[in-house]
Amino acid sequence: FVHYRPRTAILNNLEFDHADIFPDVAAIRRQFHHLVRTVPKSGLLVVNGADAELAETLKMGCWTPQETFGDTNGWQAEMLSDDGSRFRVQFRGQPQGVVEWELIGTHNVFNALAAIAAARHAGVPVATSCAAFREFRNVKRRLETRGSVRGVTVYDDFAHHPTAIRVTLDALRARVGKKRIIAVLEARSNTMRIGVHKEALAPALAAADVVLLYQPADFQWDMAIVTGALNGRARVFRTVDDIVSTLAQEVRPDDQILIMSNGGFEGIHAKLLTRLAA
C-alpha cells in the first residue's frame, strides 16, 4: 500500500484473511493505517461507515477528509428493487440520482456508492456516474452466468471468504426468490484450507438450499463441522467428478447452481454443463 500514494482512496472493508502472511487482523489493520497515512490532506478517504475494523483503523490516526457510505451519515442507497439492480443515490439526505444496472446485491450497491463518491472527488458529476452504470459490465467470476441447460442455471463466483460467500448467496437469493439454490464450494485459499474460517463457513452458506463441499485428500480439517451445522443440507465430496455426477442426477428445472472457488475447480463448470446437456 505504501507505494500507491493515492489522492483518493476507497476503504471498502477490512477483515482477517491471508493467514499464511498475517498473524492476526491487527497486522492487516496496521497495513491499512500505513495507506491512510499516505493520503494527503487535500485528498479524500471514501470509507465504509458500517465496518468496525475500518473505524478502528482510522482511530490509529487520520488527517484526511472522509466521506462515508453504508451508514446514515454520508452516501446512501434507497433500494428501488429487492436485488439492488435499481436504487436511488442520496448524499447527506439529498437525492442525487438513480442507478439502473445489471449487477445485484447490497455489496455491489455499496461498491457503486463508493465509486460515485470517488469519481465526484475527481471531478465527475454524480449524474454522469449514475448514468454510466447503465453501460457497466461486471468483471468475470462475480456471479457470472456460465450457462443454462434445460432450465438449470450455472454460475461461477470467485468467493472464497465467508463474507464473500454470504453476500453472494444473499444477492442471488434476492434475484431468484424461492427457486432452489445449490451452492458448490471449493475452500481453496490457504486461509480456508488450514481451517481459520471453519466456524464461519456454515453461517455463510445458510441462504443455500443445498450445499456440496469439495474436500480433497490433502485438506487440513474435517468438513463434517460444516455439514453438521447445516442440519443435513450439506454433503462432502472427495472428487469433482462425484460432484458433477450427483448434480446431474439430482437437479431439476429452475435450479440455480452457484459454484464458488478462487481457482479453476478442475473445470467443473464446463464438465457440469456438458453433462446436463447430454
N, C-alpha and C positions, 0 to 999 in steps of 0.2 A: 504493500500500500504506500510506503513512504516515497516511492519514486513517481507516483501518479501526479501529485501536486495539482489537484483539480480546483477550479474556481467554483464549480457547482458539484455537489456530491449528494447522492441519494443513499440514505441508510435505511434499508428495507426491513431487515430482520437480523437477529443475532442469536444463535443457539449452538449447542455443542455438537460438533461433528469432527471428522478427521482425527480420530482418537490415536491414530498412529503418528500424528505430528504434534498435536496439542495435548497436554496433560489434563486440562480442565477448561471450563468455559471462561474462567478468569484470564487464561492465557490468550484466548481469542479476543476477549474484551480489550486487552492491552493493545493488540494489533489494530483494532478499530480506533482506539484512542490515538494511536500514532497517526492514523489517517486524518482524524478530526483536527489534530494539531497542525496539519499541513494546509488546511483550507484557510485562505486569508480572511481578514475582517471585512473585506469588500465582497466576499463570496457568499454562498448560501448553502446551508445544510437542509435537505428535504428529508424529514425523519418520520418513520412510522411511530406515531404517538401512542400506539397500543402495545408496543414492545417494551417489556420491563427491562430486558437486558440492555437495550439501547439507552434507556433512561439512566441506567447505572453507568454506562459508558460516558455519557455526557456529564455526569456528576464528577468525573475524573478531571474535567477541565474542558471548556469550550468557549472560544472567543469570537465565534462566527454567528451571524444572524441565522435563525431557524424558521422554517415553516413545517408544519406537521400535516400528516394525513392519517386517516383511520381513527381519529378521535373526534371530540366535539369542538375543537378549537381552531382548526385550520381548514384543510381541503377535505371535503366530504362528498359522498355519493348518495343520492336518493334513488334507490332501485326502482326502475320502471318495468323490469321483467324479473322474474324469480331467479333466473340463471345468470344475471349480470350482463347479458348481451345488450341491454339498453339501460342507461342511467343518466340522471341529471347531476352535473357537477356544480358544487357550491364551494365558495371560499369565504370563510368567516361569516357564514349565514346568508351570503348573497349568491343568487343563481348566476352561473357563468356560461352554461351551455349544456347540450345534450350529446352524449356519446352513443352511437349505434355501431356495433362491430361484431365480428364473428367469434370472438373469444368469450369464454364463460368462466364463472367462478368469482367469489369475493376476492381471492388473492390477485386475480388479474385486474379486477376493478381497482384495487389498491395500487397495483403497478401502474395503471393508467393515470391515476391521480398524481402519483409521484412524477411520472413523465411530463404531465401537463405543468406541474409546478416548476420542474427543472427547465423546461422549454421556455416558460414565461420569464424566468430569470435570465435566460439567454436572449430574450427579445422577441420571442414568438408569441403573438396574441393567443389567448385561451381559445377564442372562437376558431382560430386556424387549427390548433391542436385537436380540438373536438371533431372538427370536420375531417381531419386527416385519418382518424381512426377508422373511418369507413373503408379506407383503402388498405389498412394494415392487415398483413397476412402473418399468422403466427409462425414461430420457428418450428422446425421439425421436432418430433419426440415430446411434444407437450400436448397431450390429448389428441394426438394425430390419428385420424381415421386411416387405418391401413387397408380396410376393405370391408365389404358387406356381401355375405353369401346367404341366400335363402332367408333373409330377414335377420340374420345374426351379424352384428357389427363388431369388428375387432379394432381396438385402439392400442396405440403404443404411447407410453409415457416414461420419461426419464426418472420419475420419482424413486428415491432410494433412501429417504429420511422419513421418519414417522410423520412429521408435519406436512411434508410434500405429499405423502400418500393420503393423508386425511383430507387436505384441501382439494386434491384432485378428485377423490371419490365424492366429496361433497358437491363439487361443481358438476360432475356427471349426473349425480342424483337429481340436482336441481333441473338439469336439462331433460332427463328421460322419465322423471316421475316414478311411477310404480313398476316400470319394467325391471326385469331381473338383471342385476349387475353381478358378474363373475369376475373377481379380482384374482389375477395370476401374478405372483411376486417372486422375483429373484432378489434375495437380500445379498447383493453382491459387493457393496462397498466394504472397505476394511473395517469401518466402524460397526457396520451391521454384522459382519462375519465373526467378529470377536464378542458380540453379544452386548455391546454398550446400550443399545436401544431395545433389547428384547422385551422389557416390561411395557414399553410404549407401543409395541407393534400391534397387539390385538385391539386396543382402543382406536388406533389409526385406521384399522380395517373395518371398523364397526358398521360403516354405511353399506358395505357389500353384502349381498345375499348369500353368496358362495365364495369361498376363498381357497385357492390352490397355491401351496407353497412349495418352492423348489429347494431341496436340501441336498446338495451334492455330498459325496463321500468325505471330502476334506473340510466340511463345515465344522465350526468350533463349538456349537452349542445345540441343544436338542429343541427343535421347534415344537415339541409337544406342549411347551409352556404357552404357545400361541393358540394351538388348536384347543387346548383345554379351556382357555379364557373365552373362546368364541363359541363355546357350547354346541359343538357338533357341526358348525357351519364351515369348518376348515379341515383340509386334509394335506398331508405332506407327501411329496413325490421325490423319488431319487433320480429320475431321468426326465428329460424334456419330452422324449417320445411317449412316456407314460402319461404325461400331462395332455399332450395332443390327442392321444387315443381316448382318454377319459372325456375330454371336451367334445370330441367328435361323436361320442356315444350319448352324451347327456344334454347337449344344448337343444334349445327349442326356439322357434321363431320369436323375434323381438328381444332375445338375449343381447346384453351389452357386455362384451368381454374386454376388460381393461388389463393389459399386460404391462407390468412395471419392472424396470431394470435400468441400471446405468451402464449396461453392457449390451452385447448383441443377443444374449439369451439363446445362443445356438440356433439362431434363425427361426425361432418359434413362430413368429408372425406368419411368415410365408408357408411354413410347414402346416400350420393350422388352417389357413385359408385354402391351401391346396386340398387338404383332407376334407374340409367341409364341402368343397365343390365337387368332390369325387362322386 
